[in-house]
Amino acid sequence: MKRWRFIIGCCIILMVILILGMSVFVRVKMQEHIIGMKAAICSASMRRIGRAMECYHDKYGHLPPAYVVGPDGKPAHSWRVLLLEFLEPELYHEYRFDEPWDGPNNRRLADKMPFYYACPADSKAKRKRQTNYFVVVGPGTVFPGAQTVKLSDIQRPHEETILIVEAVGLGVHWMEPRDLDWETLSVEVNDPTRPSISSKHNRYGPFVCTIGRGSFRINELSPERVREMLLIAK
């Protein structure tokens, strides 16, 4: 009798261990699936923004400037706002270009960030209406500042020329005319010491978006290759 009780007790313990193990396994798999889904949404958002840039070029004959300057000569409006003409026309018409991005009227739009301007894996940025998608601003890049670039100005293959990059932790409001600075940018992906192309879903990203090719991961690209793809000259 005691022997049977012992066997039954061992079986119960084994069943409990098995159930706990299965629950942990399922939980881990579910988390991986959720992260993968968020990464897929992030990639799709970048493709959407990239297509809007191409629409801008089709209409105006050049890509949008990184920013539009105000009367004081300082950056006043972001390329993200300019693209609203093709992404969110109603929101675009609510925005006023006769005042800065954080002016009295435009402040009322601060919480109306389109969902595709933030990576769903970065809950903090989404909550604070901060963006995860940037251009790299500086001489020799696709976005030299307030100046504009035509696709015909780009000397390297378009599908190898980066338009938009993903980054985390920069604390930039989606309407703010501020991006990654070429002079201070680290071309090492996920560099913890300097502003860099980075992501909350490192296994699946970070993503960049090029002309025509769409968005893709750059985890395996060397820093030298990333540097090349950010410049318009070969």
C-alpha positions in Angstrom: 0.0 0.0 0.0 2.8 2.4 0.9 4.6 1.5 -2.3 1.5 2.5 -4.4 1.1 5.7 -2.5 4.7 6.5 -3.3 4.3 5.7 -7.0 1.1 7.8 -7.2 2.8 10.7 -5.4 5.7 10.5 -7.8 3.3 10.5 -10.8 1.5 13.5 -9.5 4.8 15.4 -9.0 5.9 14.5 -12.5 2.6 15.7 -13.9 2.9 19.0 -12.1 6.4 19.4 -13.4 5.3 18.6 -16.9 2.3 21.0 -16.8 4.6 23.8 -15.4 7.2 23.1 -18.1 4.6 23.2 -20.8 3.1 26.4 -19.6 6.5 28.1 -19.6 7.2 26.7 -23.1 3.9 28.1 -24.4 4.5 31.4 -22.7 7.9 31.8 -24.3 6.6 30.8 -27.7 3.7 33.3 -27.3 6.1 36.1 -26.4 8.3 35.3 -29.4 5.3 35.3 -31.6 4.2 38.7 -30.3 7.6 40.2 -30.7 7.7 38.8 -34.3 4.3 40.4 -35.0 5.5 43.7 -33.7 8.6 43.6 -35.8 6.5 42.8 -38.9 4.3 45.8 -38.2 7.4 47.9 -37.7 8.7 46.8 -41.1 5.4 47.5 -42.8 5.2 50.9 -41.3 8.6 51.8 -42.7 7.5 50.6 -46.1 4.4 52.8 -45.9 6.5 55.8 -45.0 9.0 55.0 -47.8 6.1 54.8 -50.4 4.9 58.2 -49.1 8.4 59.7 -49.8 8.2 58.4 -53.3 4.8 59.9 -53.8 6.2 63.2 -52.5 9.0 62.9 -55.1 6.5 62.2 -57.9 4.5 65.3 -57.0 7.3 67.8 -56.2 10.2 66.5 -58.2 12.4 65.9 -55.2 12.4 64.1 -51.9 11.1 66.0 -48.8 13.7 68.1 -47.0 14.6 66.8 -43.5 13.0 70.0 -42.2 11.5 73.3 -43.2 13.0 76.4 -41.6 11.0 79.1 -40.0 11.4 82.9 -40.2 14.2 82.7 -37.6 16.2 80.3 -39.9 15.7 77.4 -37.4 14.1 74.0 -38.2 10.3 74.6 -37.8 8.6 71.6 -39.5 9.6 68.0 -40.0 9.5 65.8 -43.0 7.1 63.6 -41.0 4.5 66.4 -41.2 5.2 67.0 -44.9 4.4 63.3 -45.6 1.0 63.6 -43.9 -0.2 65.1 -47.2 0.0 61.5 -48.6 -0.6 59.5 -45.4 -3.2 61.5 -43.4 -4.6 64.3 -45.6 -7.2 65.4 -43.0 -4.5 65.7 -40.3 -2.2 67.5 -42.8 -4.8 70.2 -43.4 -5.2 70.8 -39.7 -1.5 71.5 -39.4 -0.4 75.1 -39.7 2.9 76.0 -41.4 2.6 79.7 -40.3 3.6 78.7 -36.8 6.3 76.3 -35.4 5.6 72.6 -35.0 4.9 73.2 -31.2 2.9 76.4 -31.8 -0.6 77.0 -30.2 -2.6 75.4 -33.0 -0.1 72.6 -33.8 0.2 71.6 -30.1 -3.5 70.5 -30.3 -2.3 67.8 -32.8 0.5 66.5 -30.6 -1.5 63.4 -29.5 -2.7 62.5 -33.0 0.4 60.6 -34.0 -0.2 58.1 -36.8 0.4 54.7 -35.4 3.0 54.0 -38.1 5.3 56.7 -36.8 6.2 54.5 -33.8 7.4 50.9 -33.5 4.8 48.9 -31.5 7.7 47.2 -29.7 8.6 50.5 -28.1 5.7 51.1 -25.7 7.4 54.1 -24.0 7.8 56.0 -27.3 4.2 55.2 -28.4 2.8 56.4 -25.0 4.8 59.7 -25.2 3.9 60.2 -28.9 7.6 59.9 -29.8 8.8 58.5 -33.1 11.1 55.6 -33.9 11.7 56.5 -37.6 14.3 59.0 -38.7 16.3 60.2 -41.6 20.1 60.9 -41.3 20.8 64.5 -41.8 24.2 65.8 -43.0 26.3 66.7 -46.0 26.5 63.9 -48.6 23.4 62.2 -47.3 19.9 62.0 -48.9 18.8 64.6 -46.4 21.3 67.5 -46.2 18.9 69.6 -44.1 16.5 72.2 -45.5 17.9 71.5 -49.0 16.3 68.8 -51.2 17.6 65.9 -53.2 16.3 64.4 -56.4 16.5 60.7 -57.1 18.6 61.6 -60.1 21.2 63.2 -57.7 21.8 59.8 -56.1 24.8 58.2 -57.8 24.6 54.8 -56.1 22.0 52.1 -56.8 18.7 53.3 -55.4 17.9 50.0 -53.7 21.1 50.3 -51.8 20.4 53.9 -50.6 18.9 54.3 -47.2 16.0 56.7 -46.8 14.7 55.9 -43.3 16.2 54.2 -40.3 14.8 52.9 -37.0 16.1 54.1 -33.7 15.1 54.0 -30.0 15.7 56.1 -27.0 16.0 59.5 -28.8 13.0 61.1 -27.2 11.9 62.9 -30.3 8.2 63.9 -30.6 6.7 62.8 -33.9 6.2 66.4 -35.1 9.6 67.7 -33.9 12.0 68.6 -36.8 14.9 66.6 -35.3 16.6 63.5 -36.6 19.9 61.6 -36.5 22.9 63.8 -37.2 25.5 62.4 -39.6 28.3 64.0 -37.7 27.4 62.3 -34.4 25.8 59.1 -35.7 27.5 55.7 -34.9 27.2 53.4 -37.9 27.5 50.4 -35.6 24.1 49.0 -35.2 22.6 49.1 -31.6 25.6 51.1 -30.3 24.9 51.7 -26.6 27.3 54.7 -26.4 26.1 56.9 -29.2 23.0 57.6 -31.3 22.7 54.8 -33.8 20.3 52.7 -35.9 18.7 50.6 -33.2 15.6 48.6 -32.2 13.6 47.2 -29.3 13.2 43.9 -31.3 16.9 43.2 -31.9 16.3 39.6 -33.1 14.2 40.9 -35.9 15.7 44.3 -36.5 16.5 47.1 -36.6 15.0 48.0 -40.0 15.9 50.5 -42.6 14.0 51.5 -45.7 15.7 52.0 -49.1 14.4 53.4 -52.4 12.3 50.9 -54.2 13.4 47.9 -52.2 11.3 48.6 -49.1 12.3 47.8 -45.5 14.8 45.1 -44.4 16.9 44.2 -41.4 20.5 45.4 -41.3 21.8 43.3 -38.3 24.4 41.5 -40.4 25.7 44.5 -42.4 29.1 45.9 -41.4 29.5 49.4 -40.2 31.3 50.3 -43.4 28.4 49.0 -45.5 25.9 51.0 -43.5 28.0 54.1 -43.9 28.1 53.6 -47.7 24.3 53.1 -47.9 23.6 56.4 -46.1 25.5 58.5 -48.7 24.3 59.5 -52.2 27.8 59.2 -53.8 29.5 55.9 -54.7 
